[in-house]
Amino acid sequence: MLNANPVLSQPINDPILDAKGIKLVVKRLDLIHPEISGNKFFKLKYNLEEAKSQGKDTILTFGGAYSNHISATASGAKAENLNAIGIIRGDTTTTLNPTLLEAQSKGMELYFVSREEYRKKGNLEFIENLKEKFGDFFLIPEGGTNKFAIKGTTEILQNQDEEFSHVICSIGTGGTFAGLAASIKPSQKLIGISSLKGEFIHQEIKNLLDKHHISPAGIMEIKSTFHFGGYAKYNEELIDFIWEFYHKTQIVLDPIYTGKLAFAVWEMIKKNEFENGAKILLIHSGGLQGNRGFTERTGIKLPVPVR
Ligand SMILES: *Cc1c(COP(=O)(O)O)cnc(C)c1O
């Protein structure tokens, strides 16, 4: 069983919050574990237990070269004494980036496939071929979202979080949103900020909730206008915001998920989208390991967590 640090809830102080009568608190899932960060901790927890109870000794999963999920799976498998195989999208880079180097150093076996081949990751024949190649394994899908992941993410909110009127999180595959949707109270509103471009996300989340028989007790809303051009796209405004937020709070954000999330919350506050008296819980879903690789790739400096 993975061990969690106690989760800190950090109130944010800013004149704009006082002026608008809003309380904003960041739930620091980024601090939950030194290596298995944020929402990935919750998404992996029951997957690793399930793998063990099925008697599997190897985890296989998929991800991009900078993926938080790959990084967390490598650490989680190691902590649970399981072998890990990472099927990585894109050809082998001559020098591995920090994410992949670290995953490899934790014992994950990396296997690179072309983008075309990677697209087949859902089909049975592709999986069968992988079984011939690697032997039997417990499969975790890309991004880690399955029923075990959602079981884990329903544990993010705790009793003391009932006081919040709004819970706001970032959306990739929606596994985190789904777990929160299953656990919000009737008085609470859940807002998801999509890091992906496109209106498809509304239907995708609906399908996910249907599939897992989740009907939220409170209200839900998905915002699809804060993607900054699409997944992993960014601009100067976002980077500046990440630095400003860091100087104000000492909280590190990433440019893929949590930066866009916090930016969205701030915009919504400025535009009076929250009523006076609102109590907002911002879920910091972690994933800061990618900041080093981002800086290496783009030359743009970002804050990094002190370790
Ligand atoms: C993976 C990830 C997400 C997306 O989570 P989903 O459950 O796929 O929606 C959000 N934030 C961070 C930091 C992540 O690493």
Ligand as a Chemical Component Dictionary entry (heavy atoms), coordinates in Angstrom:
data_LIG
# 
_chem_comp.id                   LIG 
_chem_comp.type                 NON-POLYMER 
_chem_comp.pdbx_formal_charge   0 
_chem_comp.three_letter_code    LIG 
# 
loop_
_chem_comp_atom.comp_id 
_chem_comp_atom.atom_id 
_chem_comp_atom.alt_atom_id 
_chem_comp_atom.type_symbol 
_chem_comp_atom.charge 
_chem_comp_atom.model_Cartn_x 
_chem_comp_atom.model_Cartn_y 
_chem_comp_atom.model_Cartn_z 
_chem_comp_atom.pdbx_ordinal 
LIG C1 C1 C 0 -2.632 13.630 -15.353 1  
LIG C2 C2 C 0 -2.858 14.978 -14.779 2  
LIG C3 C3 C 0 -4.115 15.612 -14.846 3  
LIG C4 C4 C 0 -5.268 15.037 -15.595 4  
LIG O1 O1 O 0 -5.952 14.089 -14.845 5  
LIG P1 P1 P 0 -7.131 13.250 -15.475 6  
LIG O2 O2 O 0 -7.582 12.361 -14.401 7  
LIG O3 O3 O 0 -6.551 12.485 -16.643 8  
LIG O4 O4 O 0 -8.162 14.200 -15.971 9  
LIG C5 C5 C 0 -4.265 16.837 -14.209 10 
LIG N1 N1 N 0 -3.232 17.429 -13.580 11 
LIG C6 C6 C 0 -2.019 16.874 -13.530 12 
LIG C7 C7 C 0 -0.923 17.606 -12.860 13 
LIG C8 C8 C 0 -1.781 15.633 -14.116 14 
LIG O5 O5 O 0 -0.554 15.079 -14.061 15 
# 
loop_
_chem_comp_bond.comp_id 
_chem_comp_bond.atom_id_1 
_chem_comp_bond.atom_id_2 
_chem_comp_bond.value_order 
_chem_comp_bond.pdbx_ordinal 
LIG C1 C2 SING 1  
LIG C2 C3 SING 2  
LIG C2 C8 DOUB 3  
LIG C3 C4 SING 4  
LIG C3 C5 DOUB 5  
LIG C4 O1 SING 6  
LIG O1 P1 SING 7  
LIG P1 O2 DOUB 8  
LIG P1 O3 SING 9  
LIG P1 O4 SING 10 
LIG C5 N1 SING 11 
LIG N1 C6 DOUB 12 
LIG C6 C7 SING 13 
LIG C6 C8 SING 14 
LIG C8 O5 SING 15 
# 
